Amino acid sequence: MAAFDLFKLSFLLNLLSSSNLNLWAGNEAGPVGVFPPTCNRIECPSYDVVHTGNGFEIRRYNSSMWMSTKPIDDVSFVSATRTGFRQLFDYIQGKNDNQQKIEMTGPVITEVKPSDGPFCASSFSVSFYVPKENQQNPPSGKGLHLQKWGVTYVAVRQFGGFVADEDVGEEAAALYASVAGTVWSDAIEKSHAGDGATDYIVAQYNSPFEFRNRVNEIWLTFDWE
């Protein structure tokens, strides 16, 4: 349990660090389909891979519950994620209505609603996957709300390294390019119609002590009939 608490604390310290040093190689897209090693140690949402494409895969996630922050307006993905994770970390450490400690899970996801201009603030919502043992009756938390996902399809692109602000837009654009012209692209466009700049999600799995084989993901959620 001490090691598990160290993982939670180290994850927090990474997100709260004022520096965003990207000193490790591996920010190029990795081979698609890598199972995040973190999910061998902590609980992650379950999914099935329904298609593997060139630089992307399509997953079907089972129904799940997520605890989410209110939208955070910021020009920086890193700063907004740090702010949101601080709230979620307090929540799982017992600062909730039940004063109940909750196990750390993965990934921590940040939904990005891009701004219309280069110097405008984007909107970010940070979410924590609620463990199965808490999903039936998760405690409420100040400034947080519960999101229920039904069965959800997700287009996924993987990349390595420590996530920097400049990475997220580039990786999202690469995912859009990978799925363009495939059987999935129409469903993705339909699901995101009216978004303006298309929303996407950044999923982060690793402890900062893991310098190699880091797995991050860009997600595009969509409906599939």
Secondary structure as the mmCIF struct_conf table of DSSP 4:
data_model
#
loop_
_struct_conf.conf_type_id
_struct_conf.id
_struct_conf.beg_label_comp_id
_struct_conf.beg_label_asym_id
_struct_conf.beg_label_seq_id
_struct_conf.end_label_comp_id
_struct_conf.end_label_asym_id
_struct_conf.end_label_seq_id
HELX_RH_AL_P HELX_RH_AL_P1 ALA A 2 LEU A 16
BEND BEND1 SER A 18 SER A 18
BEND BEND2 TRP A 24 ALA A 25
BEND BEND3 GLU A 28 GLU A 28
STRN STRN1 ALA A 29 ALA A 29
TURN_TY1_P TURN_TY1_P1 VAL A 32 GLY A 33
HELX_LH_PP_P HELX_LH_PP_P1 VAL A 34 PRO A 36
HELX_RH_3T_P HELX_RH_3T_P1 PRO A 37 ASN A 40
TURN_TY1_P TURN_TY1_P2 ARG A 41 ARG A 41
BEND BEND4 ILE A 42 ILE A 42
STRN STRN2 GLU A 43 GLU A 43
STRN STRN3 TYR A 47 THR A 52
BEND BEND5 ASN A 54 GLY A 55
STRN STRN4 GLU A 57 TYR A 61
HELX_LH_PP_P HELX_LH_PP_P2 ASN A 62 SER A 63
STRN STRN5 SER A 64 THR A 69
HELX_LH_PP_P HELX_LH_PP_P3 LYS A 70 PRO A 71
STRN STRN6 ILE A 72 ASP A 74
BEND BEND6 VAL A 75 VAL A 75
HELX_RH_AL_P HELX_RH_AL_P2 PHE A 77 ILE A 92
TURN_TY1_P TURN_TY1_P3 GLN A 93 GLY A 94
BEND BEND7 ASN A 96 ASN A 96
TURN_TY1_P TURN_TY1_P4 ASP A 97 ASN A 98
STRN STRN7 THR A 105 THR A 105
BEND BEND8 GLY A 106 GLY A 106
STRN STRN8 VAL A 108 LYS A 113
BEND BEND9 ASP A 116 GLY A 117
TURN_TY1_P TURN_TY1_P5 PRO A 118 PHE A 119
BEND BEND10 CYS A 120 CYS A 120
HELX_LH_PP_P HELX_LH_PP_P4 ALA A 121 ALA A 121
STRN STRN9 SER A 122 TYR A 129
HELX_LH_PP_P HELX_LH_PP_P5 VAL A 130 PRO A 131
HELX_RH_3T_P HELX_RH_3T_P2 LYS A 132 ASN A 134
TURN_TY1_P TURN_TY1_P6 GLN A 135 GLN A 136
BEND BEND11 ASN A 137 ASN A 137
HELX_LH_PP_P HELX_LH_PP_P6 PRO A 138 SER A 140
TURN_TY1_P TURN_TY1_P7 LYS A 142 GLY A 143
STRN STRN10 LEU A 144 TRP A 149
BEND BEND12 VAL A 151 VAL A 151
STRN STRN11 THR A 152 PHE A 159
BEND BEND13 GLY A 161 GLY A 161
HELX_RH_AL_P HELX_RH_AL_P3 ASP A 165 VAL A 179
TURN_TY1_P TURN_TY1_P8 ALA A 180 GLY A 181
BEND BEND14 THR A 182 THR A 182
TURN_TY1_P TURN_TY1_P9 VAL A 183 TRP A 184
HELX_RH_AL_P HELX_RH_AL_P4 SER A 185 SER A 191
TURN_TY1_P TURN_TY1_P10 HIS A 192 GLY A 194
BEND BEND15 GLY A 196 ALA A 197
HELX_LH_PP_P HELX_LH_PP_P7 THR A 198 ASP A 199
STRN STRN12 TYR A 200 GLN A 204
TURN_TY1_P TURN_TY1_P11 PRO A 208 PHE A 209
BEND BEND16 ARG A 212 ASN A 213
STRN STRN13 ASN A 216 PHE A 222
#
